[in-house]
Amino acid sequence: EPRPPPLPKKQLQRAESLPEPGPSHRRHGDPEPRAGSILYSIPPAQLQHGEGAPPRDRPSWAPKKPLTKSQSLGEPLALSSPQEAPSASLKELTFGTADGELGQLLESPAGVCGVVLGCHEASLARLSARMQEELVGPEERQQLLQAELAGKRWAELRVLEPQPCCQSGDAWYFRVGFTWEHSQLQLAAKVPKPCCSSLGVQSSLGTHCSIQRLLGRFTDRLPEELVLPGIPGKHSQDPSSKEPARPAPQPVLQVLLCAEVPQQTLADFVKGSHALHRTSPGHYERLGCLLLLQLCMGLEHLRGQNVAQGDLCPENLLLVPCPCPSRGQQELPGLSLPRLLISSFFKVQEKQRPCSSSQEQDWSQALAAPSPPAAAELNVGRLIYQILHVDISLESILGFRSKRLPEIPSLSIYSAGLRRLARLLLHRDPQQRVAIEQARAMLQVLLWGPRQQLFARSRRSLALLRGWLQVKRALLLLRFAENSAGAGASPGLEEWLCCQYFQGVTEHTLYQVTQVLYA
């Protein structure tokens, strides 16, 4: 039997000369990126040559695709995707893992670097979950408390303060006490205003750090000691009458019991922070970025639950103080980062102003009714101006008096990025307007990098961003370890937000975001 002919040498040479099987190379037949989006405004030369081009086989904001069998042959890819190491689970590795198991991992194609990088990501995920539990409480405990509060009314609660602790645009909040499991809990009793009778806080939204949690609801007559601002006094009488005053009966209203006790609204915070913005612009604008980031994360959660946010205005965004402020914030009074809560989940019926063009019609409808998908982006863009104390009106947005948006002054390293983000959120062309998910990613880059200085000596590429990401994850874990060994404060809200960023971001997202942000 004659032997089969050998494989053509040309095919062997081609297999040996294949480019690095990283995600940065476009395969034949891959679809073109979505046209008309600013997020794909990458020079064609970069897309055709070298590693600097982002992958074109999926949207820029989608998670990284898993490795295929052919791609896993390339060892460099294992470095960018350590979770693909063939170990049973890098998440289960600890300092006490047996050396025999470690030896098997070190002999895997991922190698030492793949194992270490995978452990970094797993450790950040564990830390993030623990910090989130510290912030919002264990989910099981919240469910037990919700069951305990079922059927409870004012008689089972203690009014701690007769005056509201916070007044939002649609409700009053009273601080109440409740005894449970031999402990004294503080809750917020939310009393909707009469003009907001359609208010309905959803109980099936799931736990999220930026969403108001509903523990119970009931309808009952308000206690005599409660004072509703703006409501006529309950002891008013006719001055000419000689009979003693009779207390007017308190109204019967719906009451919502919420887990978080708000201290003020975002409108109150912005109104009282003019001096802080002037004296410490860098710290204040960083605080504004963190508040906007929480808002975007909450809006993403609502969209995932197919729930429309309500009246997205500063008066309906609640601020709740955190029990453990960050180390740097402890040194600066007034700069403690609070939790931002979305508390309105209903459609607002407002009169629409007359418009003279189809484009103006689109903008006015989105600004007047919070239910359309584009309304969140426009409202967040307006919030940026309001937080930065820049006057912005509906007329200026629509271009009735000027063709350009108001200018945001450059007071800190965050000013230019916030100015860029506000313009993209308020873009007149809906196709060029960035979405909430993209705004969240831009705020994360603005807060924790990569900064524009990273590209001063090296051009933007996936390899550069991958290396930056791996080093920053390692340094972040080292910071947590050093802080835990000292007498510093426990990780707080800002540390959790930072963990959330480095836990899930990829070099592909960083490439797209930095290109848009630093354009």
ZADRENZA-244579 format. One record per residue (C-alpha): residue number from 1; x, y, z. Coordinates in nm, 2 decimals. Example, Ala and Ser with C-alpha at 12.3 -4.5 7.8 and 13.67 -1.06 7.14 Angstrom:
<sites>
[site 1; [1.23; -0.45; 0.78]]
[site 2; [1.37; -0.11; 0.71]]
</sites>
This chain:
<sites>
[site 1; [0.00; 0.00; 0.00]]
[site 2; [0.16; 0.33; -0.09]]
[site 3; [0.18; 0.59; 0.18]]
[site 4; [-0.05; 0.89; 0.17]]
[site 5; [0.11; 1.20; 0.04]]
[site 6; [0.25; 1.43; 0.31]]
[site 7; [0.06; 1.75; 0.40]]
[site 8; [0.15; 2.04; 0.18]]
[site 9; [0.44; 2.24; 0.32]]
[site 10; [0.25; 2.57; 0.25]]
[site 11; [-0.02; 2.48; 0.50]]
[site 12; [0.23; 2.40; 0.77]]
[site 13; [0.41; 2.73; 0.72]]
[site 14; [0.07; 2.91; 0.73]]
[site 15; [-0.01; 2.74; 1.06]]
[site 16; [0.32; 2.84; 1.21]]
[site 17; [0.29; 3.20; 1.09]]
[site 18; [-0.06; 3.26; 1.22]]
[site 19; [-0.08; 3.59; 1.42]]
[site 20; [-0.12; 3.57; 1.79]]
[site 21; [-0.46; 3.42; 1.85]]
[site 22; [-0.58; 3.71; 2.06]]
[site 23; [-0.92; 3.87; 2.05]]
[site 24; [-0.77; 4.17; 1.88]]
[site 25; [-0.75; 4.00; 1.54]]
[site 26; [-1.06; 4.00; 1.32]]
[site 27; [-1.15; 3.67; 1.16]]
[site 28; [-1.27; 3.63; 0.81]]
[site 29; [-1.64; 3.68; 0.78]]
[site 30; [-1.69; 3.86; 1.10]]
[site 31; [-1.97; 4.12; 1.09]]
[site 32; [-1.89; 4.49; 1.06]]
[site 33; [-1.95; 4.71; 1.37]]
[site 34; [-2.27; 4.90; 1.40]]
[site 35; [-2.26; 5.21; 1.17]]
[site 36; [-2.33; 5.56; 1.29]]
[site 37; [-2.21; 5.51; 1.65]]
[site 38; [-1.94; 5.72; 1.80]]
[site 39; [-1.82; 5.42; 1.99]]
[site 40; [-1.69; 5.26; 1.67]]
[site 41; [-1.51; 5.57; 1.53]]
[site 42; [-1.18; 5.38; 1.52]]
[site 43; [-0.94; 5.47; 1.24]]
[site 44; [-0.95; 5.20; 0.96]]
[site 45; [-0.58; 5.17; 0.97]]
[site 46; [-0.58; 5.06; 1.34]]
[site 47; [-0.86; 4.81; 1.26]]
[site 48; [-0.65; 4.65; 0.99]]
[site 49; [-0.31; 4.65; 1.14]]
[site 50; [-0.18; 4.54; 1.47]]
[site 51; [-0.31; 4.47; 1.82]]
[site 52; [-0.44; 4.82; 1.87]]
[site 53; [-0.77; 4.75; 1.70]]
[site 54; [-1.05; 4.63; 1.92]]
[site 55; [-1.24; 4.31; 1.84]]
[site 56; [-1.51; 4.35; 1.58]]
[site 57; [-1.70; 4.03; 1.63]]
[site 58; [-1.93; 4.18; 1.90]]
[site 59; [-2.05; 4.51; 2.03]]
[site 60; [-1.79; 4.70; 2.22]]
[site 61; [-1.99; 4.70; 2.55]]
[site 62; [-2.07; 4.32; 2.54]]
[site 63; [-1.87; 4.09; 2.77]]
[site 64; [-1.57; 3.91; 2.63]]
[site 65; [-1.65; 3.59; 2.44]]
[site 66; [-1.53; 3.26; 2.58]]
[site 67; [-1.23; 3.10; 2.42]]
[site 68; [-1.28; 2.83; 2.16]]
[site 69; [-1.07; 2.51; 2.14]]
[site 70; [-0.85; 2.66; 1.87]]
[site 71; [-0.80; 2.99; 2.05]]
[site 72; [-0.71; 2.81; 2.37]]
[site 73; [-0.39; 2.68; 2.20]]
[site 74; [-0.24; 3.02; 2.23]]
[site 75; [-0.07; 3.08; 2.56]]
[site 76; [-0.09; 3.47; 2.55]]
[site 77; [-0.46; 3.44; 2.55]]
[site 78; [-0.46; 3.26; 2.87]]
[site 79; [-0.30; 3.56; 3.03]]
[site 80; [-0.58; 3.79; 2.93]]
[site 81; [-0.84; 3.54; 3.02]]
[site 82; [-0.71; 3.36; 3.33]]
[site 83; [-1.06; 3.22; 3.41]]
[site 84; [-1.00; 2.98; 3.12]]
[site 85; [-0.73; 2.79; 3.31]]
[site 86; [-0.81; 2.42; 3.32]]
[site 87; [-0.82; 2.41; 3.70]]
[site 88; [-1.13; 2.29; 3.88]]
[site 89; [-1.19; 2.63; 4.01]]
[site 90; [-0.95; 2.92; 4.07]]
[site 91; [-1.22; 3.07; 4.29]]
[site 92; [-1.16; 2.80; 4.55]]
[site 93; [-0.78; 2.85; 4.58]]
[site 94; [-0.66; 2.97; 4.91]]
[site 95; [-0.33; 3.00; 5.10]]
[site 96; [-0.40; 2.66; 5.25]]
[site 97; [-0.46; 2.48; 4.92]]
[site 98; [-0.26; 2.16; 4.90]]
[site 99; [0.07; 2.17; 4.71]]
[site 100; [-0.03; 1.88; 4.50]]
[site 101; [-0.32; 2.07; 4.36]]
[site 102; [-0.11; 2.38; 4.31]]
[site 103; [0.15; 2.18; 4.12]]
[site 104; [-0.11; 2.06; 3.88]]
[site 105; [-0.23; 2.42; 3.82]]
[site 106; [0.13; 2.54; 3.76]]
[site 107; [0.18; 2.27; 3.49]]
[site 108; [-0.13; 2.39; 3.30]]
[site 109; [-0.11; 2.59; 2.98]]
[site 110; [-0.21; 2.90; 3.18]]
[site 111; [0.11; 2.88; 3.38]]
[site 112; [0.20; 3.08; 3.69]]
[site 113; [0.07; 3.41; 3.54]]
[site 114; [-0.26; 3.26; 3.45]]
[site 115; [-0.32; 3.12; 3.79]]
[site 116; [-0.22; 3.44; 3.97]]
[site 117; [-0.43; 3.66; 3.75]]
[site 118; [-0.73; 3.43; 3.79]]
[site 119; [-0.68; 3.44; 4.17]]
[site 120; [-0.68; 3.82; 4.15]]
[site 121; [-1.02; 3.83; 3.98]]
[site 122; [-1.17; 3.56; 4.21]]
[site 123; [-1.04; 3.75; 4.52]]
[site 124; [-1.19; 4.08; 4.39]]
[site 125; [-1.53; 3.91; 4.34]]
[site 126; [-1.53; 3.77; 4.69]]
[site 127; [-1.43; 4.11; 4.84]]
[site 128; [-1.70; 4.28; 4.64]]
[site 129; [-1.97; 4.04; 4.76]]
[site 130; [-1.86; 4.09; 5.12]]
[site 131; [-1.86; 4.47; 5.10]]
[site 132; [-2.20; 4.46; 4.93]]
[site 133; [-2.34; 4.25; 5.21]]
[site 134; [-2.20; 4.50; 5.46]]
[site 135; [-2.37; 4.79; 5.28]]
[site 136; [-2.71; 4.65; 5.21]]
[site 137; [-2.73; 4.36; 5.47]]
[site 138; [-2.77; 3.99; 5.41]]
[site 139; [-3.05; 3.90; 5.17]]
[site 140; [-3.19; 3.63; 5.40]]
[site 141; [-3.21; 3.87; 5.69]]
[site 142; [-3.40; 4.12; 5.48]]
[site 143; [-3.65; 3.85; 5.37]]
[site 144; [-3.71; 3.75; 5.73]]
[site 145; [-3.76; 4.11; 5.83]]
[site 146; [-4.00; 4.17; 5.55]]
[site 147; [-4.21; 3.87; 5.66]]
[site 148; [-4.20; 4.00; 6.02]]
[site 149; [-4.33; 4.34; 5.92]]
[site 150; [-4.62; 4.19; 5.72]]
[site 151; [-4.95; 4.32; 5.87]]
[site 152; [-4.77; 4.57; 6.10]]
[site 153; [-4.92; 4.92; 6.14]]
[site 154; [-4.84; 5.23; 6.34]]
[site 155; [-4.93; 5.06; 6.67]]
[site 156; [-4.63; 4.83; 6.63]]
[site 157; [-4.39; 5.10; 6.54]]
[site 158; [-4.23; 5.38; 6.74]]
[site 159; [-4.22; 5.73; 6.60]]
[site 160; [-3.87; 5.85; 6.68]]
[site 161; [-3.91; 6.21; 6.55]]
[site 162; [-4.24; 6.39; 6.48]]
[site 163; [-4.08; 6.60; 6.21]]
[site 164; [-3.98; 6.44; 5.87]]
[site 165; [-3.62; 6.34; 5.85]]
[site 166; [-3.63; 6.40; 5.47]]
[site 167; [-3.88; 6.55; 5.23]]
[site 168; [-3.86; 6.44; 4.86]]
[site 169; [-4.06; 6.56; 4.57]]
[site 170; [-4.32; 6.29; 4.61]]
[site 171; [-4.32; 6.18; 4.98]]
[site 172; [-4.23; 6.26; 5.34]]
[site 173; [-4.00; 6.03; 5.54]]
[site 174; [-4.03; 5.97; 5.91]]
[site 175; [-3.78; 5.79; 6.13]]
[site 176; [-3.94; 5.50; 6.31]]
[site 177; [-3.82; 5.22; 6.54]]
[site 178; [-3.90; 4.85; 6.54]]
[site 179; [-3.80; 4.58; 6.78]]
[site 180; [-3.69; 4.26; 6.62]]
[site 181; [-3.48; 3.97; 6.75]]
[site 182; [-3.39; 4.16; 7.07]]
[site 183; [-3.25; 4.45; 6.86]]
[site 184; [-3.37; 4.80; 6.79]]
[site 185; [-3.40; 4.87; 6.42]]
[site 186; [-3.44; 5.21; 6.25]]
[site 187; [-3.66; 5.22; 5.94]]
[site 188; [-3.81; 5.49; 5.72]]
[site 189; [-4.19; 5.54; 5.71]]
[site 190; [-4.26; 5.68; 5.36]]
[site 191; [-4.58; 5.88; 5.34]]
[site 192; [-4.67; 5.97; 4.98]]
[site 193; [-4.79; 6.32; 4.91]]
[site 194; [-5.15; 6.36; 4.80]]
[site 195; [-5.05; 6.47; 4.46]]
[site 196; [-4.86; 6.15; 4.41]]
[site 197; [-5.13; 5.90; 4.48]]
[site 198; [-5.01; 5.69; 4.18]]
[site 199; [-4.68; 5.62; 4.36]]
[site 200; [-4.60; 5.25; 4.36]]
[site 201; [-4.27; 5.13; 4.49]]
[site 202; [-4.20; 4.79; 4.34]]
[site 203; [-4.14; 4.50; 4.58]]
[site 204; [-4.00; 4.27; 4.32]]
[site 205; [-3.70; 4.47; 4.20]]
[site 206; [-3.44; 4.27; 4.38]]
[site 207; [-3.17; 4.40; 4.61]]
[site 208; [-2.95; 4.67; 4.47]]
[site 209; [-2.74; 4.93; 4.64]]
[site 210; [-2.90; 5.22; 4.44]]
[site 211; [-3.27; 5.11; 4.46]]
[site 212; [-3.49; 5.19; 4.76]]
[site 213; [-3.59; 4.87; 4.93]]
[site 214; [-3.95; 4.81; 5.03]]
[site 215; [-4.00; 4.60; 5.35]]
[site 216; [-4.38; 4.65; 5.39]]
[site 217; [-4.68; 4.87; 5.33]]
[site 218; [-5.01; 4.94; 5.51]]
[site 219; [-5.29; 5.19; 5.51]]
[site 220; [-5.37; 5.35; 5.84]]
[site 221; [-5.45; 5.68; 6.01]]
[site 222; [-5.14; 5.89; 6.08]]
[site 223; [-5.04; 5.92; 6.45]]
[site 224; [-5.13; 6.24; 6.62]]
[site 225; [-4.77; 6.35; 6.68]]
[site 226; [-4.67; 6.34; 6.32]]
[site 227; [-4.64; 6.67; 6.14]]
[site 228; [-4.68; 6.69; 5.77]]
[site 229; [-4.52; 7.01; 5.64]]
[site 230; [-4.75; 7.22; 5.42]]
[site 231; [-5.07; 7.06; 5.57]]
[site 232; [-5.30; 7.28; 5.78]]
[site 233; [-5.26; 7.24; 6.15]]
[site 234; [-5.47; 6.99; 6.32]]
[site 235; [-5.56; 7.22; 6.61]]
[site 236; [-5.70; 7.51; 6.40]]
[site 237; [-6.03; 7.66; 6.50]]
[site 238; [-6.26; 7.96; 6.43]]
[site 239; [-6.12; 8.25; 6.63]]
[site 240; [-6.48; 8.37; 6.72]]
[site 241; [-6.57; 8.03; 6.86]]
[site 242; [-6.58; 8.00; 7.25]]
[site 243; [-6.56; 7.63; 7.25]]
[site 244; [-6.22; 7.46; 7.31]]
[site 245; [-6.02; 7.36; 7.01]]
[site 246; [-6.08; 7.00; 6.89]]
[site 247; [-5.80; 6.83; 6.72]]
[site 248; [-5.87; 6.75; 6.36]]
[site 249; [-5.85; 6.38; 6.28]]
[site 250; [-5.53; 6.28; 6.10]]
[site 251; [-5.58; 6.16; 5.74]]
[site 252; [-5.57; 5.79; 5.64]]
[site 253; [-5.28; 5.74; 5.41]]
[site 254; [-5.08; 5.47; 5.26]]
[site 255; [-4.75; 5.41; 5.43]]
[site 256; [-4.44; 5.23; 5.29]]
[site 257; [-4.17; 5.09; 5.52]]
[site 258; [-3.83; 5.12; 5.37]]
[site 259; [-3.50; 4.98; 5.49]]
[site 260; [-3.29; 5.29; 5.44]]
[site 261; [-3.35; 5.61; 5.63]]
[site 262; [-3.27; 5.91; 5.40]]
[site 263; [-3.09; 6.22; 5.54]]
[site 264; [-3.16; 6.45; 5.25]]
[site 265; [-3.22; 6.46; 4.87]]
[site 266; [-2.97; 6.53; 4.60]]
[site 267; [-3.13; 6.87; 4.55]]
[site 268; [-3.06; 6.96; 4.92]]
[site 269; [-2.70; 6.84; 4.88]]
[site 270; [-2.64; 7.04; 4.57]]
[site 271; [-2.80; 7.35; 4.71]]
[site 272; [-2.58; 7.34; 5.02]]
[site 273; [-2.25; 7.26; 4.86]]
[site 274; [-2.17; 7.58; 4.67]]
[site 275; [-1.89; 7.68; 4.92]]
[site 276; [-1.75; 7.32; 4.92]]
[site 277; [-1.73; 7.33; 4.54]]
[site 278; [-1.54; 7.65; 4.55]]
[site 279; [-1.29; 7.55; 4.82]]
[site 280; [-1.24; 7.19; 4.73]]
[site 281; [-1.33; 7.15; 4.36]]
[site 282; [-1.14; 6.83; 4.30]]
[site 283; [-1.29; 6.65; 4.60]]
[site 284; [-1.64; 6.78; 4.53]]
[site 285; [-1.64; 6.69; 4.16]]
[site 286; [-1.51; 6.34; 4.24]]
[site 287; [-1.79; 6.31; 4.49]]
[site 288; [-2.03; 6.41; 4.21]]
[site 289; [-1.88; 6.14; 3.98]]
[site 290; [-1.95; 5.88; 4.25]]
[site 291; [-2.31; 5.99; 4.29]]
[site 292; [-2.37; 5.98; 3.92]]
[site 293; [-2.21; 5.64; 3.90]]
[site 294; [-2.45; 5.50; 4.16]]
[site 295; [-2.74; 5.65; 3.97]]
[site 296; [-2.63; 5.49; 3.64]]
[site 297; [-2.59; 5.15; 3.81]]
[site 298; [-2.94; 5.18; 3.95]]
[site 299; [-3.09; 5.27; 3.62]]
[site 300; [-2.91; 4.97; 3.46]]
[site 301; [-3.06; 4.75; 3.72]]
[site 302; [-3.41; 4.88; 3.66]]
[site 303; [-3.38; 4.83; 3.28]]
[site 304; [-3.28; 4.47; 3.35]]
[site 305; [-3.60; 4.43; 3.55]]
[site 306; [-3.81; 4.59; 3.27]]
[site 307; [-3.91; 4.87; 3.51]]
[site 308; [-3.92; 5.23; 3.41]]
[site 309; [-3.79; 5.49; 3.66]]
[site 310; [-4.02; 5.76; 3.77]]
[site 311; [-3.95; 6.13; 3.79]]
[site 312; [-3.57; 6.13; 3.77]]
[site 313; [-3.50; 6.47; 3.93]]
[site 314; [-3.27; 6.58; 4.22]]
[site 315; [-3.58; 6.61; 4.44]]
[site 316; [-3.66; 6.24; 4.41]]
[site 317; [-3.30; 6.11; 4.45]]
[site 318; [-3.24; 6.02; 4.82]]
[site 319; [-2.90; 6.03; 5.00]]
[site 320; [-2.84; 5.79; 5.28]]
[site 321; [-2.53; 5.82; 5.50]]
[site 322; [-2.30; 5.52; 5.50]]
[site 323; [-2.18; 5.38; 5.84]]
[site 324; [-1.82; 5.36; 5.74]]
[site 325; [-1.68; 5.64; 5.53]]
[site 326; [-1.36; 5.59; 5.33]]
[site 327; [-1.02; 5.67; 5.48]]
[site 328; [-0.97; 5.98; 5.27]]
[site 329; [-1.32; 6.11; 5.33]]
[site 330; [-1.27; 6.09; 5.70]]
[site 331; [-1.01; 6.36; 5.68]]
[site 332; [-1.24; 6.60; 5.49]]
[site 333; [-1.56; 6.69; 5.67]]
[site 334; [-1.86; 6.73; 5.45]]
[site 335; [-1.72; 6.50; 5.18]]
[site 336; [-1.85; 6.17; 5.31]]
[site 337; [-1.99; 5.97; 5.02]]
[site 338; [-2.36; 5.88; 5.08]]
[site 339; [-2.56; 5.61; 4.91]]
[site 340; [-2.78; 5.74; 4.63]]
[site 341; [-3.12; 5.58; 4.61]]
[site 342; [-3.38; 5.59; 4.33]]
[site 343; [-3.71; 5.60; 4.50]]
[site 344; [-3.96; 5.68; 4.22]]
[site 345; [-4.10; 5.42; 3.99]]
[site 346; [-4.40; 5.57; 3.82]]
[site 347; [-4.48; 5.77; 3.51]]
[site 348; [-4.52; 6.14; 3.55]]
[site 349; [-4.79; 6.32; 3.36]]
[site 350; [-4.68; 6.66; 3.27]]
[site 351; [-4.79; 6.91; 3.01]]
[site 352; [-4.57; 6.93; 2.70]]
[site 353; [-4.46; 7.26; 2.57]]
[site 354; [-4.53; 7.34; 2.20]]
[site 355; [-4.25; 7.25; 1.96]]
[site 356; [-4.16; 7.38; 1.62]]
[site 357; [-3.97; 7.09; 1.48]]
[site 358; [-3.96; 6.71; 1.49]]
[site 359; [-3.62; 6.72; 1.67]]
[site 360; [-3.75; 6.95; 1.94]]
[site 361; [-4.06; 6.73; 1.97]]
[site 362; [-3.84; 6.43; 2.04]]
[site 363; [-3.64; 6.62; 2.31]]
[site 364; [-3.94; 6.77; 2.48]]
[site 365; [-4.13; 6.44; 2.50]]
[site 366; [-3.82; 6.27; 2.65]]
[site 367; [-3.77; 6.54; 2.91]]
[site 368; [-4.14; 6.56; 3.00]]
[site 369; [-4.22; 6.19; 3.03]]
[site 370; [-3.96; 5.98; 3.21]]
[site 371; [-4.08; 5.65; 3.06]]
[site 372; [-3.92; 5.67; 2.71]]
[site 373; [-3.58; 5.50; 2.69]]
[site 374; [-3.40; 5.82; 2.60]]
[site 375; [-3.54; 6.01; 2.90]]
[site 376; [-3.29; 5.86; 3.14]]
[site 377; [-2.99; 5.97; 2.93]]
[site 378; [-3.12; 6.33; 2.89]]
[site 379; [-3.20; 6.36; 3.26]]
[site 380; [-2.86; 6.23; 3.37]]
[site 381; [-2.70; 6.48; 3.13]]
[site 382; [-2.90; 6.76; 3.30]]
[site 383; [-2.80; 6.63; 3.64]]
[site 384; [-2.43; 6.67; 3.56]]
[site 385; [-2.49; 7.04; 3.50]]
[site 386; [-2.70; 7.07; 3.82]]
[site 387; [-2.44; 6.89; 4.04]]
[site 388; [-2.17; 7.12; 3.90]]
[site 389; [-2.38; 7.43; 3.98]]
[site 390; [-2.41; 7.53; 3.61]]
[site 391; [-2.74; 7.68; 3.53]]
[site 392; [-2.92; 7.48; 3.26]]
[site 393; [-3.28; 7.53; 3.14]]
[site 394; [-3.50; 7.36; 2.90]]
[site 395; [-3.47; 7.65; 2.65]]
[site 396; [-3.09; 7.62; 2.65]]
[site 397; [-3.11; 7.24; 2.59]]
[site 398; [-3.35; 7.28; 2.30]]
[site 399; [-3.14; 7.55; 2.15]]
[site 400; [-3.40; 7.82; 2.16]]
[site 401; [-3.16; 8.08; 2.28]]
[site 402; [-2.82; 7.94; 2.19]]
[site 403; [-2.68; 7.67; 1.96]]
[site 404; [-2.44; 7.53; 2.23]]
[site 405; [-2.49; 7.39; 2.57]]
[site 406; [-2.37; 7.59; 2.87]]
[site 407; [-2.00; 7.57; 2.93]]
[site 408; [-1.87; 7.37; 3.23]]
[site 409; [-1.57; 7.54; 3.38]]
[site 410; [-1.25; 7.35; 3.43]]
[site 411; [-1.20; 7.34; 3.80]]
[site 412; [-1.05; 6.99; 3.85]]
[site 413; [-0.92; 6.68; 3.67]]
[site 414; [-1.28; 6.56; 3.64]]
[site 415; [-1.43; 6.87; 3.48]]
[site 416; [-1.33; 6.79; 3.12]]
[site 417; [-1.46; 6.43; 3.14]]
[site 418; [-1.79; 6.54; 3.29]]
[site 419; [-1.82; 6.81; 3.02]]
[site 420; [-1.76; 6.55; 2.76]]
[site 421; [-2.01; 6.30; 2.91]]
[site 422; [-2.28; 6.57; 2.95]]
[site 423; [-2.26; 6.67; 2.58]]
[site 424; [-2.28; 6.30; 2.47]]
[site 425; [-2.58; 6.24; 2.69]]
[site 426; [-2.76; 6.55; 2.57]]
[site 427; [-2.67; 6.50; 2.20]]
[site 428; [-2.94; 6.62; 1.97]]
[site 429; [-2.90; 6.32; 1.75]]
[site 430; [-3.04; 6.01; 1.93]]
[site 431; [-2.80; 5.78; 1.73]]
[site 432; [-2.50; 5.97; 1.87]]
[site 433; [-2.63; 5.99; 2.23]]
[site 434; [-2.45; 5.75; 2.46]]
[site 435; [-2.66; 5.50; 2.67]]
[site 436; [-2.67; 5.47; 3.04]]
[site 437; [-2.44; 5.16; 3.03]]
[site 438; [-2.18; 5.36; 2.84]]
[site 439; [-2.21; 5.66; 3.07]]
[site 440; [-2.15; 5.43; 3.37]]
[site 441; [-1.83; 5.30; 3.20]]
[site 442; [-1.71; 5.65; 3.13]]
[site 443; [-1.76; 5.75; 3.49]]
[site 444; [-1.56; 5.45; 3.61]]
[site 445; [-1.27; 5.54; 3.38]]
[site 446; [-1.29; 5.90; 3.49]]
[site 447; [-1.27; 5.79; 3.86]]
[site 448; [-1.01; 5.51; 3.85]]
[site 449; [-0.84; 5.53; 3.51]]
[site 450; [-0.68; 5.47; 3.28]]
[site 451; [-0.58; 5.84; 3.26]]
[site 452; [-0.48; 6.01; 2.94]]
[site 453; [-0.12; 6.01; 3.06]]
[site 454; [-0.10; 5.64; 3.00]]
[site 455; [-0.11; 5.70; 2.63]]
[site 456; [0.15; 5.98; 2.63]]
[site 457; [0.45; 5.74; 2.55]]
[site 458; [0.27; 5.44; 2.41]]
[site 459; [-0.02; 5.43; 2.17]]
[site 460; [-0.35; 5.29; 2.28]]
[site 461; [-0.36; 4.92; 2.23]]
[site 462; [-0.53; 4.61; 2.39]]
[site 463; [-0.19; 4.49; 2.51]]
[site 464; [-0.12; 4.81; 2.70]]
[site 465; [-0.47; 4.82; 2.85]]
[site 466; [-0.45; 4.45; 2.94]]
[site 467; [-0.13; 4.50; 3.12]]
[site 468; [-0.26; 4.82; 3.30]]
[site 469; [-0.56; 4.63; 3.41]]
[site 470; [-0.37; 4.33; 3.55]]
[site 471; [-0.13; 4.56; 3.75]]
[site 472; [-0.41; 4.77; 3.89]]
[site 473; [-0.60; 4.46; 4.01]]
[site 474; [-0.28; 4.35; 4.19]]
[site 475; [-0.22; 4.69; 4.34]]
[site 476; [-0.58; 4.72; 4.46]]
[site 477; [-0.56; 4.39; 4.64]]
[site 478; [-0.24; 4.50; 4.80]]
[site 479; [-0.40; 4.82; 4.92]]
[site 480; [-0.69; 4.62; 5.08]]
[site 481; [-0.43; 4.39; 5.25]]
[site 482; [-0.23; 4.68; 5.38]]
[site 483; [-0.53; 4.87; 5.51]]
[site 484; [-0.66; 4.56; 5.69]]
[site 485; [-0.33; 4.51; 5.86]]
[site 486; [-0.34; 4.87; 6.00]]
[site 487; [-0.59; 5.07; 6.20]]
[site 488; [-0.77; 5.21; 5.90]]
[site 489; [-1.15; 5.21; 5.85]]
[site 490; [-1.33; 4.92; 5.70]]
[site 491; [-1.39; 4.92; 5.32]]
[site 492; [-1.69; 5.14; 5.24]]
[site 493; [-1.91; 5.24; 4.95]]
[site 494; [-1.63; 5.39; 4.74]]
[site 495; [-1.41; 5.08; 4.78]]
[site 496; [-1.70; 4.86; 4.68]]
[site 497; [-1.77; 5.07; 4.37]]
[site 498; [-1.40; 5.04; 4.28]]
[site 499; [-1.41; 4.66; 4.33]]
[site 500; [-1.71; 4.64; 4.10]]
[site 501; [-1.52; 4.82; 3.83]]
[site 502; [-1.20; 4.62; 3.83]]
[site 503; [-1.38; 4.29; 3.89]]
[site 504; [-1.58; 4.31; 3.56]]
[site 505; [-1.40; 4.55; 3.32]]
[site 506; [-1.21; 4.42; 3.02]]
[site 507; [-0.94; 4.57; 2.80]]
[site 508; [-1.19; 4.58; 2.52]]
[site 509; [-1.42; 4.80; 2.71]]
[site 510; [-1.13; 5.02; 2.82]]
[site 511; [-1.02; 5.07; 2.46]]
[site 512; [-1.36; 5.19; 2.35]]
[site 513; [-1.43; 5.41; 2.65]]
[site 514; [-1.09; 5.58; 2.66]]
[site 515; [-1.12; 5.66; 2.29]]
[site 516; [-1.46; 5.83; 2.34]]
[site 517; [-1.38; 6.00; 2.67]]
[site 518; [-1.04; 6.14; 2.55]]
[site 519; [-1.15; 6.23; 2.20]]
</sites>
